[in-house]
Amino acid sequence: MTGQATLDRVVATHPAAAPTLQVDDLSVVFHGAAGQVIAIDRMTLTVQPGEFVAIVGPSGCGKSTLLRVASGLAPAHSGNIRVNGAVVDGPPPGVGFMFQRDTLLPWATVRQNIAVGCELSGLAPSKHAARIDELIDLVHLQGFHHHYPAALSGGMRQRVSLARLLAYEPDVYLMDEPFGALDYQTKIVMGRELLRIWEAHRKSIVFVTHDIEEAVALADRVVVMSPRPGRIVAEHVIDLPRPRDPRTLRGDVRFGAYCRDIWAALAIDER
């Protein structure tokens, strides 16, 4: 399902809810030694409360740039992004960002890194310890409370990053290929963990990935972007039952059909 029918379907799921994130006719332009580069061209996108939206597209199409503008880390040239109705003109409250590689403090333990999210959320210090214990259990890092990042595997470090994001309790999670640097098996496990946590909390997620199978396994809706300048060329509602398990979903005939449709959308735009 693509185009307006996709948006109608998603909006119907949340008929009384205002969008968590609204991208309105957004263009982003960079200026450098080689001249002007249009990264995103007149992009419009709506993300509803509790919706999981994945964005796929070729390298350099503006996927990461979109997240940077939404988080206030990069400016818009024209148009705007709204979070909970407010125009983003700097780092907005209620937005959490998770990068491809962890940004943990190397001199801080697992507990201390997660505590950063508690501090940013405004949680009373007296409640930090209980909240950190809860999150360590949630991401299955029991027994690693006092380990430093250098002593953890890549997957474990990303679990800590996710726990820190959860501690902040944002309304929308911006995730820029958070599992892209992990091996295939660990990526599948982390996707399963993310879905488990998302099912419990149902916060909005915008998830950038190059992996079409990952996008289909996780998302309610997959947005396909064109090569630069980035535009939306297709949208697909992923009508697969939840809860999902990425480890077994790949055997579903419908899963394969969605992947083929998205690959076809990318191929059409390349011609």
N, C-alpha and C positions, 0 to 999 in steps of 0.2 A: 504494500500500500504506500503511495507516495503523494506528495503535493498537499493540496488543501484537505483532501480526505483524511490524511494522516493527522493534521492539526485538529480537525473536527473530532476525530476519534479521541485524541488525547484530552482536549478541552472537555469533552463530554464525561470523561472520567472524574473530573474535578469541577463540576458545573458552578459551584459557589465560591471557588477559591481564586484569589488573585495570584498572578504568576510570582514565583520566587525570583526568577531571573528573566528579564526581558531585554533582548537585543533589538534595537530599533534603527534600521537603515544605517548600520555601522560601516564606516570606512576607516582604514588605518593606513597611513602613508609614512614611510621612512625615507630620510634623506641622507645620502652618503657620497663618497667620492665618485661613485659610478652614476650618481644622479638619483632621481626619485624612484622609489619602489612602492607599488601599491600592494600591501600585504593582504588586506581584506577589502572587498568592494561591495558596499551596500547590502550588508548581511542583516537579515531579520530572523530571529529565533525566540521562541518562548519555552521556558521550562517551568512546569507546574510544581506545586508543593508535593514532595515525595516522589517525584519522577526521576528515573534513572535514564539519562540521555548519553549515548556514546557518540563521539565524533570521529569519523575516519576520513582519510584523504592522503594524497601523496605528500612527501616531505616538502616543506616550504610553502604549504598552502594556507598557512595562517591559523592552524589549530591551536598551537601554543600561544600565539599572539592574542587570540580571542580570550584565553584564560587570563593572560597578563593584564589585558584591559579590564576584564571583569573584576580582577583583584586589586585594581588601582595601581598596578606596577608599570603600566604603559598608557599613554594618552590616546584618545580617539581623534581622528582627523575631522570626521563629521559623524552625525548620528550619536547615539549614546547607548549605554547599558544601564538598566535599572535593577537594583536588588531590593526586593520588598518595597518596590515603588519609588525608591530614592535613586536619583542619578548618581552613578559612580564618578567621583572626581578626585579620588584618593583612596587609600585602603579602607574599604567599607566594613562596618561591623557586620557580623553574621556570615562572613565568607572565609572558608578555610582552604588552603592550597597544599596539595601534596605533589611533590616533584618526582621525576623518574628515578633519580638517585636520592637517597636519604640525605637530609640536611641536619642530622643529629649533631649535638654538641659533643665533640670527641672526648672532652675532659669530664663529661657528666655521665652518670650511671643511667640505667634504664629508668629508674624511679625519677631521677632528677630531670631527664629529658621530658618525661610525661608531665612532670610538675609545671613545665613551661606553659603547656596548654591550659592547665588549671589556673595559673596566674592570669593568662590572657582572658580567660572566661569571666574573671571577677569572682570566682568561687572563694568563699571565706577560707583563709589558711587553715583553720581548725578542721576543715572538711577535706583537705587535700589528701591526707593519708588514705582515708577510706575510699575516695574516688580513684586514686592511683591503683590501689589493690584490686578494685573492681575491674578496671580497664586491663590490668595485667592478666587477670583471669579471662577476660573477654577475648583477648587476642592470643591466648594460650602461651604465655611467657612465664608461667609459674616457675620459680626457682632461679630466674635470671634478674631479679630485682636489682642486684648490686653489680651487675656486669657492665663493662664499658663497651661502646660500639665496636671497638677493634676486636673484641672477643666474641662477636656475634656473626652469624652467617648473613648473607645479603637478604634472605627472606625474613630472618629475625629482625634485622634492622628496619625493614619496611613495616613489620608488625609494630615496632616501637613508634615509627612515624605515624602509622594509622592510629595508634592509641593516643598519641599527642594531639592529633587532629580531633579525635573524639572528645578528648578532655576539654578542648576549646568550645565544643558544642555549637558549631556554626549551623546556619540555616541551609547553606548550600556548600557542597564539597566540590572543589575544582581539582581534578586529578589528571596530571599531565604524564601519561604513560607510566604510572606508578610501578608497574611490574615489568616494564620493558627490558630492564637490565637483568632480570632473573632467568634462570634456566626454565625449560618448558614445564617440567613437573612442578617446580616451586610456583611458577606463574599460575598453574591450574589450582593449586592449593590456596594461594592467596586470593584468587578470584572467588573461590568457594567461601573463604572466610569473610571477604567483603560483602558478598550476598547475604550471608548469615547475619552480619551486623546490620546491614541495610534493612533487612526484613524486620529486625527488631525495632529500629529507630525511624525508618522511613523519612530520612532527610533527602532533599534534592541533591542529585549527583550529576555533574558534567564530566565525562570520562573520555579523555583523548587517548587514542590508540592507533597504531598501524596494523593491528591484528584484527582482521575481520571476524574470525571465529570468536575471539575474546569479546568483541563488541556484541555479537549476537547472543553469546552465552549469558552476558550480564545485563543488557539494557532492556528498557521498555521500548525505546525508540533509537534507531541509528540514523544519524545525519551524515550525509556524504558530501564532502567538499571537493571543489575543482582545484586543479593546479593554480598557482598564483597568477592573477589576483584571486584570492579565495572567495568563492561563492558557494552557496548551497545548491547542489544539483539534484539531490534526491533525498527523501526521508522514508524510512521503513519502520512501521510499528511491528514489534516482535511479539506476536501473539502466541507465545509459548507459556505453558502453565508454570506457576510459582507455587511453592519454592522450587528453585532449580539447583541442580548439581552439575557444574561444568565438567565433572569427570565422566558423566554418563550421557550428558545431553548431546554430545557429538554423534551419537548413534541414531538420533531422531531424524526421520526423513525431512520433516519441516525445517529443522535446523540447517540441513544441507541446502534446502531450497532458498532460505533467506541469504545464506552466504553466497550462493550463486547469483542471486538478484543484485546483491551489493557489489560483487565483483563486476557484474555487467554494467552497473551504473558508473563505476570507475572507468571501465574500458570505453564506454560510449563517450565520456568526456575527454578521453585521451586522443580520440581520433580527430 
